[in-house]
Amino acid sequence: MKQNLDVILLAGGESTRFWPFSYKNLTLFLGKPLLRWHIEQLQRLGFTSAIIVGNKESIDAIQEVAIPKKFTVSYAIQKEKGQGYAIMAAREILPESERGLLILNASDIYEDELLIDVCEAYNDDPTALYQGAMKVNAYFPGGYLKLNDKGNVTEIIEKPKPGTEPSDLVRIVVDVVSDKEKFFEKLEKHGKHPINGYEGVVNKCIDEGAVCKPVITTREWLYLKYPWHMLTVMDSCLRTIEGRNIAPSVKIGKHVVIEGSVIIEEGVRICEGTKIVGPCFIGKGTIIGNNNMVRQSHIGENCVTGFNTDITRSYIGNECWFHTNFIGDSVIGNNVSMGSGTVLANLRLDESPIFSTIKQEKVLTGRSKLGACIGNNVRIGVNVSTMPGIKIGKGAFVGAGVVLGEDIPDGMYCRISPTVIMSKNTKSALGSREEFKKKI
Protein backbone atom coordinates (compact mmCIF):
# COMPACT_ATOMS: atom_id res chain seq x y z
CA MET A 1 0.00 0.00 0.00
CA LYS A 2 1.18 3.53 -0.71
CA GLN A 3 2.46 5.40 2.35
CA ASN A 4 2.31 9.13 3.01
CA LEU A 5 4.83 9.29 5.84
CA ASP A 6 8.54 10.10 5.83
CA VAL A 7 10.57 7.62 7.91
CA ILE A 8 13.45 8.14 10.32
CA LEU A 9 15.28 5.06 11.59
CA LEU A 10 17.18 5.84 14.79
CA ALA A 11 20.46 3.90 14.78
CA GLY A 12 22.80 6.23 16.64
CA GLY A 13 22.62 4.94 20.22
CA GLU A 14 25.89 4.09 21.96
CA SER A 15 24.68 0.64 23.11
CA THR A 16 26.61 0.77 26.40
CA ARG A 17 24.21 -1.66 28.08
CA PHE A 18 24.73 -4.04 25.17
CA TRP A 19 28.35 -4.77 26.18
CA PRO A 20 30.34 -6.90 25.35
CA PHE A 21 28.75 -6.31 21.94
CA SER A 22 28.27 -3.09 19.97
CA TYR A 23 26.36 -1.75 16.97
CA LYS A 24 23.08 -3.49 17.71
CA ASN A 25 21.63 -2.49 14.34
CA LEU A 26 24.44 -4.24 12.46
CA THR A 27 24.07 -7.60 14.22
CA LEU A 28 23.57 -10.36 11.67
CA PHE A 29 20.45 -12.50 11.79
CA LEU A 30 20.11 -15.17 9.09
CA GLY A 31 23.05 -13.52 7.35
CA LYS A 32 21.51 -10.02 7.20
CA PRO A 33 22.14 -7.01 9.47
CA LEU A 34 19.17 -6.06 11.62
CA LEU A 35 19.08 -2.73 9.80
CA ARG A 36 18.50 -4.58 6.53
CA TRP A 37 15.52 -6.40 8.12
CA HIS A 38 14.00 -2.98 8.89
CA ILE A 39 14.53 -1.65 5.38
CA GLU A 40 13.01 -4.75 3.81
CA GLN A 41 10.03 -4.43 6.15
CA LEU A 42 9.49 -0.80 5.16
CA GLN A 43 9.68 -1.71 1.50
CA ARG A 44 7.26 -4.57 2.05
CA LEU A 45 4.77 -2.11 3.60
CA GLY A 46 4.93 0.29 0.67
CA PHE A 47 7.59 2.79 1.75
CA THR A 48 10.20 3.81 -0.81
CA SER A 49 12.71 5.77 1.27
CA ALA A 50 14.05 6.36 4.77
CA ILE A 51 16.60 8.42 6.68
CA ILE A 52 18.97 6.47 8.90
CA VAL A 53 20.57 8.35 11.79
CA GLY A 54 23.88 6.91 13.00
CA ASN A 55 26.73 8.21 15.13
CA LYS A 56 30.24 9.12 14.02
CA GLU A 57 31.63 5.71 15.07
CA SER A 58 28.97 3.61 13.33
CA ILE A 59 27.98 5.63 10.27
CA ASP A 60 30.61 4.13 7.92
CA ALA A 61 29.53 0.58 8.76
CA ILE A 62 25.86 1.56 8.47
CA GLN A 63 26.45 2.92 4.98
CA GLU A 64 27.89 -0.46 3.94
CA VAL A 65 24.57 -2.24 4.56
CA ALA A 66 23.16 -3.33 1.21
CA ILE A 67 20.01 -1.47 0.20
CA PRO A 68 17.25 -3.21 -1.80
CA LYS A 69 16.49 -1.99 -5.29
CA LYS A 70 13.85 0.72 -5.63
CA PHE A 71 14.47 1.92 -2.08
CA THR A 72 16.34 5.13 -1.26
CA VAL A 73 18.29 5.72 1.95
CA SER A 74 19.77 8.99 3.18
CA TYR A 75 22.13 9.19 6.15
CA ALA A 76 22.54 11.64 9.02
CA ILE A 77 25.01 11.74 11.92
CA GLN A 78 23.85 12.24 15.49
CA LYS A 79 26.45 14.34 17.31
CA GLU A 80 25.16 14.17 20.89
CA LYS A 81 23.17 11.75 23.06
CA GLY A 82 19.39 11.76 23.13
CA GLN A 83 16.49 11.06 20.80
CA GLY A 84 15.95 14.79 20.34
CA TYR A 85 19.45 15.21 18.89
CA ALA A 86 18.92 12.18 16.65
CA ILE A 87 15.74 13.56 15.13
CA MET A 88 17.23 17.03 14.71
CA ALA A 89 20.14 15.45 12.80
CA ALA A 90 17.66 14.23 10.18
CA ARG A 91 15.92 17.58 9.82
CA GLU A 92 18.23 19.05 7.19
CA ILE A 93 17.83 16.15 4.76
CA LEU A 94 14.13 15.52 5.19
CA PRO A 95 12.28 16.14 1.91
CA GLU A 96 9.98 19.14 1.81
CA SER A 97 6.49 17.69 1.87
CA GLU A 98 3.15 17.75 3.64
CA ARG A 99 3.68 14.17 4.78
CA GLY A 100 3.85 13.25 8.44
CA LEU A 101 6.90 11.75 10.08
CA LEU A 102 7.22 8.13 11.26
CA ILE A 103 10.00 7.61 13.83
CA LEU A 104 11.28 4.07 14.49
CA ASN A 105 14.03 2.61 16.62
CA ALA A 106 16.38 0.49 14.50
CA SER A 107 17.28 -1.79 17.41
CA ASP A 108 13.64 -2.80 17.99
CA ILE A 109 11.67 -5.49 16.17
CA TYR A 110 8.10 -4.70 15.12
CA GLU A 111 5.57 -6.96 13.50
CA ASP A 112 4.19 -5.66 10.20
CA GLU A 113 0.71 -5.33 11.68
CA LEU A 114 1.85 -2.82 14.32
CA LEU A 115 3.26 -0.47 11.68
CA ILE A 116 0.17 -0.99 9.52
CA ASP A 117 -2.08 -0.05 12.47
CA VAL A 118 -0.08 3.12 13.10
CA CYS A 119 -0.15 4.14 9.43
CA GLU A 120 -3.89 3.51 9.17
CA ALA A 121 -4.55 5.56 12.31
CA TYR A 122 -2.60 8.46 10.78
CA ASN A 123 -4.50 8.13 7.48
CA ASP A 124 -7.81 8.36 9.39
CA ASP A 125 -6.71 11.54 11.22
CA PRO A 126 -3.51 13.15 9.88
CA THR A 127 -3.69 16.02 12.41
CA ALA A 128 -2.87 14.11 15.59
CA LEU A 129 0.30 12.77 17.17
CA TYR A 130 0.46 9.00 17.51
CA GLN A 131 2.36 6.92 20.01
CA GLY A 132 2.91 3.15 19.79
CA ALA A 133 2.13 1.43 23.08
CA MET A 134 1.93 -1.99 24.68
CA LYS A 135 0.29 -3.22 27.89
CA VAL A 136 2.63 -4.76 30.47
CA ASN A 137 1.92 -7.01 33.44
CA ALA A 138 5.07 -6.15 35.37
CA TYR A 139 7.24 -3.07 35.83
CA PHE A 140 9.15 -2.03 32.71
CA PRO A 141 12.00 0.52 32.95
CA GLY A 142 10.74 2.80 30.21
CA GLY A 143 8.24 5.52 29.38
CA TYR A 144 4.65 5.14 30.59
CA LEU A 145 1.59 6.80 29.06
CA LYS A 146 -0.89 8.75 31.16
CA LEU A 147 -4.36 8.87 29.56
CA ASN A 148 -7.47 11.00 29.98
CA ASP A 149 -11.05 9.75 30.01
CA LYS A 150 -11.13 9.92 26.19
CA GLY A 151 -8.21 7.51 25.97
CA ASN A 152 -5.78 10.14 24.65
CA VAL A 153 -2.25 10.60 25.98
CA THR A 154 -1.90 13.50 28.41
CA GLU A 155 1.72 12.88 29.41
CA ILE A 156 4.68 10.57 28.86
CA ILE A 157 6.30 9.77 32.22
CA GLU A 158 9.80 8.40 31.78
CA LYS A 159 10.82 5.59 34.16
CA PRO A 160 8.47 6.25 37.09
CA LYS A 161 9.32 4.55 40.36
CA PRO A 162 7.84 1.03 40.62
CA GLY A 163 4.35 1.30 42.06
CA THR A 164 3.77 4.83 40.75
CA GLU A 165 3.08 3.95 37.09
CA PRO A 166 0.20 6.06 35.67
CA SER A 167 -1.12 3.14 33.58
CA ASP A 168 -0.16 -0.29 32.28
CA LEU A 169 0.81 1.19 28.90
CA VAL A 170 4.50 1.56 28.03
CA ARG A 171 5.83 3.62 25.15
CA ILE A 172 7.20 1.92 22.04
CA VAL A 173 9.36 4.02 19.70
CA VAL A 174 6.78 4.02 16.92
CA ASP A 175 5.93 7.71 16.80
CA VAL A 176 4.00 9.68 14.20
CA VAL A 177 4.36 13.45 14.02
CA SER A 178 1.77 15.21 11.87
CA ASP A 179 3.02 18.82 11.74
CA LYS A 180 6.77 18.33 11.22
CA GLU A 181 7.79 21.98 11.12
CA LYS A 182 5.95 22.89 14.31
CA PHE A 183 7.38 19.85 16.02
CA PHE A 184 10.93 20.68 14.90
CA GLU A 185 10.55 24.24 16.18
CA LYS A 186 9.67 22.92 19.63
CA LEU A 187 12.42 20.32 19.41
CA GLU A 188 14.96 23.03 18.59
CA LYS A 189 13.81 25.07 21.58
CA HIS A 190 13.14 22.42 24.22
CA GLY A 191 14.20 19.00 23.02
CA LYS A 192 17.97 18.75 23.14
CA HIS A 193 18.25 17.57 26.71
CA PRO A 194 20.20 14.30 26.35
CA ILE A 195 17.98 12.22 28.62
CA ASN A 196 14.38 13.37 28.59
CA GLY A 197 14.21 16.06 25.92
CA TYR A 198 12.15 14.28 23.27
CA GLU A 199 9.45 13.11 25.67
CA GLY A 200 9.38 16.62 27.10
CA VAL A 201 8.65 18.07 23.65
CA VAL A 202 5.77 15.63 23.14
CA ASN A 203 4.42 16.64 26.54
CA LYS A 204 4.83 20.31 25.59
CA CYS A 205 2.81 19.77 22.40
CA ILE A 206 0.07 18.05 24.39
CA ASP A 207 0.00 20.89 26.93
CA GLU A 208 -0.50 23.34 24.07
CA GLY A 209 -3.49 21.47 22.69
CA ALA A 210 -2.13 18.74 20.41
CA VAL A 211 -4.08 15.50 20.44
CA CYS A 212 -1.85 12.47 21.07
CA LYS A 213 -3.43 9.09 20.51
CA PRO A 214 -1.97 5.75 21.63
CA VAL A 215 -1.89 2.89 19.14
CA ILE A 216 -2.02 -0.10 21.45
CA THR A 217 -0.64 -3.32 20.07
CA THR A 218 -0.85 -6.92 21.16
CA ARG A 219 1.66 -7.80 18.46
CA GLU A 220 5.20 -8.90 19.10
CA TRP A 221 7.60 -6.14 20.11
CA LEU A 222 11.21 -7.07 20.73
CA TYR A 223 14.19 -4.91 21.49
CA LEU A 224 17.96 -5.14 21.86
CA LYS A 225 18.91 -3.44 25.10
CA TYR A 226 20.96 -6.04 26.98
CA PRO A 227 23.19 -8.68 25.35
CA TRP A 228 20.92 -11.61 26.22
CA HIS A 229 18.13 -9.97 24.19
CA MET A 230 20.03 -11.30 21.17
CA LEU A 231 18.55 -14.70 21.99
CA THR A 232 14.98 -13.38 21.91
CA VAL A 233 15.51 -11.66 18.57
CA MET A 234 17.29 -14.77 17.26
CA ASP A 235 14.26 -16.88 18.16
CA SER A 236 11.97 -14.48 16.30
CA CYS A 237 14.14 -14.57 13.18
CA LEU A 238 14.51 -18.36 13.29
CA ARG A 239 10.71 -18.70 13.38
CA THR A 240 10.55 -17.07 9.95
CA ILE A 241 12.36 -20.04 8.39
CA GLU A 242 10.03 -22.31 6.44
CA GLY A 243 11.02 -25.83 5.44
CA ARG A 244 14.45 -27.22 4.63
CA ASN A 245 16.58 -24.70 2.77
CA ILE A 246 19.83 -26.57 2.11
CA ALA A 247 22.23 -25.25 -0.53
CA PRO A 248 23.25 -27.72 -3.27
CA SER A 249 26.93 -27.57 -2.28
CA VAL A 250 26.32 -28.70 1.32
CA LYS A 251 28.07 -31.97 2.16
CA ILE A 252 26.23 -34.21 4.60
CA GLY A 253 27.95 -37.24 6.13
CA LYS A 254 26.51 -40.60 7.10
CA HIS A 255 24.03 -40.97 9.96
CA VAL A 256 23.24 -37.23 10.03
CA VAL A 257 19.73 -36.34 11.22
CA ILE A 258 18.15 -32.97 10.30
CA GLU A 259 14.77 -32.19 11.84
CA GLY A 260 12.57 -29.12 11.45
CA SER A 261 13.08 -25.90 9.48
CA VAL A 262 16.64 -24.98 8.57
CA ILE A 263 18.74 -22.69 6.41
CA ILE A 264 22.10 -24.28 5.61
CA GLU A 265 24.14 -22.09 3.27
CA GLU A 266 26.71 -22.76 0.57
CA GLY A 267 29.86 -24.68 1.40
CA VAL A 268 28.68 -26.09 4.72
CA ARG A 269 29.92 -29.54 5.72
CA ILE A 270 28.08 -31.66 8.29
CA CYS A 271 30.12 -34.60 9.51
CA GLU A 272 29.02 -38.09 10.49
CA GLY A 273 26.78 -38.77 13.47
CA THR A 274 25.49 -35.22 13.95
CA LYS A 275 21.91 -34.21 14.75
CA ILE A 276 20.45 -30.80 13.88
CA VAL A 277 17.09 -29.80 15.34
CA GLY A 278 15.47 -26.74 13.80
CA PRO A 279 14.77 -24.01 13.51
CA CYS A 280 18.45 -23.47 12.79
CA PHE A 281 20.63 -21.26 10.64
CA ILE A 282 24.14 -22.35 9.57
CA GLY A 283 26.18 -19.82 7.59
CA LYS A 284 28.44 -20.25 4.58
CA GLY A 285 31.55 -22.38 4.82
CA THR A 286 30.91 -23.67 8.33
CA ILE A 287 31.99 -27.19 9.33
CA ILE A 288 29.78 -29.04 11.81
CA GLY A 289 31.97 -31.79 13.31
CA ASN A 290 31.33 -35.42 14.14
CA ASN A 291 28.73 -36.34 16.76
CA ASN A 292 27.51 -32.78 17.27
CA MET A 293 24.13 -31.74 18.63
CA VAL A 294 22.85 -28.40 17.28
CA ARG A 295 19.43 -27.30 18.53
CA GLN A 296 17.47 -24.13 17.77
CA SER A 297 20.60 -22.09 17.17
CA HIS A 298 22.17 -19.56 14.84
CA ILE A 299 25.73 -20.31 13.65
CA GLY A 300 27.57 -17.81 11.47
CA GLU A 301 29.98 -18.21 8.56
CA ASN A 302 33.27 -20.14 8.49
CA CYS A 303 32.89 -21.68 11.94
CA VAL A 304 34.19 -25.08 13.03
CA THR A 305 32.25 -26.95 15.70
CA GLY A 306 34.65 -29.78 16.45
CA PHE A 307 33.99 -33.31 17.68
CA ASN A 308 31.25 -33.90 20.26
CA THR A 309 30.09 -30.29 20.65
CA ASP A 310 26.59 -29.42 21.91
CA ILE A 311 25.19 -26.04 20.81
CA THR A 312 21.73 -25.39 22.23
CA ARG A 313 19.53 -22.28 21.78
CA SER A 314 22.61 -20.14 21.17
CA TYR A 315 23.77 -17.37 18.83
CA ILE A 316 27.24 -17.89 17.33
CA GLY A 317 28.99 -15.23 15.23
CA ASN A 318 31.44 -15.77 12.35
CA GLU A 319 34.86 -17.45 12.41
CA CYS A 320 34.37 -19.35 15.70
CA TRP A 321 36.10 -22.62 16.68
CA PHE A 322 34.93 -25.20 19.20
CA HIS A 323 35.95 -28.71 20.27
CA THR A 324 34.12 -30.91 22.77
CA ASN A 325 32.20 -28.00 24.28
CA PHE A 326 28.77 -27.37 25.74
CA ILE A 327 27.31 -24.01 24.64
CA GLY A 328 23.85 -23.46 26.06
CA ASP A 329 21.64 -20.35 25.81
CA SER A 330 24.73 -18.24 25.05
CA VAL A 331 25.67 -15.34 22.77
CA ILE A 332 29.11 -15.54 21.17
CA GLY A 333 30.66 -12.88 18.95
CA ASN A 334 33.06 -13.22 16.01
CA ASN A 335 36.46 -14.93 16.07
CA VAL A 336 36.02 -16.81 19.34
CA SER A 337 37.69 -20.15 20.07
CA MET A 338 37.31 -22.57 22.97
CA GLY A 339 39.63 -25.32 24.10
CA SER A 340 38.42 -28.87 24.59
CA GLY A 341 36.24 -29.46 27.62
CA THR A 342 35.10 -25.85 28.13
CA VAL A 343 31.50 -25.60 29.36
CA LEU A 344 29.23 -22.55 29.42
CA ALA A 345 26.84 -23.32 32.29
CA ASN A 346 23.31 -22.07 31.68
CA LEU A 347 21.29 -23.10 34.76
CA ARG A 348 21.60 -22.24 38.44
CA LEU A 349 21.50 -25.08 40.93
CA ASP A 350 18.28 -23.66 42.42
CA GLU A 351 16.88 -23.06 38.89
CA SER A 352 15.93 -19.47 39.80
CA PRO A 353 16.12 -16.58 37.30
CA ILE A 354 19.62 -15.43 36.43
CA PHE A 355 21.09 -12.00 37.22
CA SER A 356 23.75 -10.22 35.22
CA THR A 357 25.83 -7.20 36.18
CA ILE A 358 25.27 -4.09 34.04
CA LYS A 359 27.26 -0.96 34.93
CA GLN A 360 28.01 -2.36 38.40
CA GLU A 361 24.33 -3.03 39.05
CA LYS A 362 22.65 -6.42 39.23
CA VAL A 363 19.95 -6.77 36.56
CA LEU A 364 17.42 -9.59 36.49
CA THR A 365 17.56 -11.12 33.00
CA GLY A 366 14.15 -12.77 33.23
CA ARG A 367 15.74 -16.01 32.04
CA SER A 368 16.07 -19.19 34.07
CA LYS A 369 18.53 -20.45 31.44
CA LEU A 370 21.33 -18.16 30.32
CA GLY A 371 24.90 -19.08 29.53
CA ALA A 372 27.72 -16.66 28.68
CA CYS A 373 27.84 -13.54 26.51
CA ILE A 374 31.27 -13.42 24.85
CA GLY A 375 32.61 -10.52 22.78
CA ASN A 376 34.71 -10.62 19.62
CA ASN A 377 38.28 -11.96 19.39
CA VAL A 378 38.23 -14.01 22.60
CA ARG A 379 40.34 -17.09 23.35
CA ILE A 380 39.35 -19.60 26.03
CA GLY A 381 41.60 -22.46 27.13
CA VAL A 382 40.79 -26.09 27.91
CA ASN A 383 38.48 -27.16 30.73
CA VAL A 384 37.16 -23.68 31.52
CA SER A 385 33.77 -23.37 33.23
CA THR A 386 31.72 -20.17 33.10
CA MET A 387 28.83 -19.60 35.50
CA PRO A 388 25.36 -18.55 34.21
CA GLY A 389 25.06 -14.96 33.02
CA ILE A 390 28.80 -14.24 32.80
CA LYS A 391 30.09 -11.75 30.18
CA ILE A 392 33.57 -11.77 28.62
CA GLY A 393 34.83 -8.60 26.97
CA LYS A 394 36.36 -8.16 23.52
CA GLY A 395 39.92 -9.36 23.10
CA ALA A 396 40.02 -11.17 26.45
CA PHE A 397 41.90 -14.44 27.07
CA VAL A 398 40.86 -17.06 29.65
CA GLY A 399 43.50 -19.58 30.68
CA ALA A 400 43.00 -23.32 31.13
CA GLY A 401 41.06 -24.62 34.11
CA VAL A 402 39.49 -21.32 35.19
CA VAL A 403 36.09 -21.42 36.90
CA LEU A 404 34.73 -18.01 35.94
CA GLY A 405 32.17 -16.44 38.27
CA GLU A 406 32.49 -12.77 37.31
CA ASP A 407 32.66 -10.65 34.16
CA ILE A 408 35.97 -10.02 32.39
CA PRO A 409 36.54 -6.51 30.97
CA ASP A 410 37.77 -5.95 27.42
CA GLY A 411 41.35 -6.93 26.73
CA MET A 412 42.06 -8.74 30.00
CA TYR A 413 43.86 -12.06 30.56
CA CYS A 414 42.25 -14.24 33.25
CA ARG A 415 44.21 -17.26 34.49
CA ILE A 416 45.00 -19.29 37.57
CA SER A 417 48.42 -20.31 38.94
CA PRO A 418 48.15 -23.86 40.27
CA THR A 419 50.86 -25.10 42.61
CA VAL A 420 52.67 -28.19 41.29
CA ILE A 421 54.63 -30.34 43.79
CA MET A 422 57.39 -32.58 42.47
CA SER A 423 59.47 -35.19 44.36
CA LYS A 424 61.50 -38.32 43.63
CA ASN A 425 59.28 -41.22 42.59
CA THR A 426 59.88 -44.22 44.87
CA LYS A 427 57.27 -46.40 43.22
CA SER A 428 57.82 -48.77 40.31
CA ALA A 429 55.60 -49.52 37.37
CA LEU A 430 57.81 -52.45 36.39
CA GLY A 431 56.69 -56.07 36.76
CA SER A 432 54.76 -58.63 34.85
CA ARG A 433 51.04 -58.76 34.55
CA GLU A 434 51.11 -62.20 36.19
CA GLU A 435 52.86 -60.84 39.33
CA PHE A 436 50.29 -58.08 39.55
CA LYS A 437 47.47 -60.59 39.43
CA LYS A 438 49.00 -62.56 42.31
CA LYS A 439 49.07 -59.42 44.49
CA ILE A 440 45.36 -58.83 44.04
TAZI-V746067 format. One record per helix or strand of 3 or more residues. SS is the DSSP state (A for helix, B for strand). FROM is the first residue (numbers start at 1). LEN is the number of residues. If there is no record, write none. Layout:
[[SS:FROM:LEN] [SS:FROM:LEN]]
//
This chain:
[[B:5:6] [A:16:3] [A:24:3] [A:34:11] [B:49:7] [A:59:5] [B:72:7] [A:83:9] [B:100:6] [B:108:3] [A:112:13] [B:129:7] [B:143:5] [B:152:7] [B:169:9] [A:180:11] [A:197:11] [B:212:6] [B:221:3] [A:229:10] [B:244:3] [B:257:3] [B:262:3] [B:275:3] [B:280:3] [B:293:3] [B:310:3] [B:326:3] [B:355:4] [B:361:4] [A:433:7]]
//
